[in-house]
C-alpha cells in the first residue's frame, strides 16, 4: 500500500470538506501555497457540517508538512486567500519559523533512520 504524503492527504481532505479554491488548486497542481493566517475560521464556516475536527487535523497536517514549510520559507513567498489569490507576503519571522521547523523535521528523520539501521544490525 502506497503511503500518501501529509501534504497530499491534507490538501485532498481540505478540498473535499471545504470546497475552497486554494485547496483545490493545491490538490490539482501539487504546488504548495502558503495560506492566509486565520483561514481556519473560513474553513470551519464553509466546511461540511460536523467535520470541524477533520478540517482542523488536515490544516495541522498541511501546516507541518515538509512541502508546505519549504514553500513558506522560500524568498518572496506570498500567502493566498480562500480563492487562491496572493494576498500578502510571508513575513520574515514566519519564514524563520518555517526554516526552524523544517530543520527539526530533518533531524527527527535522521534520528529515526539511525535507529532503523541499529535495529537491522542487531537482528
Secondary structure, DSSP 8 states (H G I E B T S, - for coil): -----HHHHHHHHHHHHH--HHHHHHHHH-----B-TTHHHHHHHHS-TT-HHHHHHHHHHHHTSHHHHHHHHSTT-EEE-TTS-EEEE--HHHHHHHHHHHHHHHHHHHHHHHHHHHHHHH-
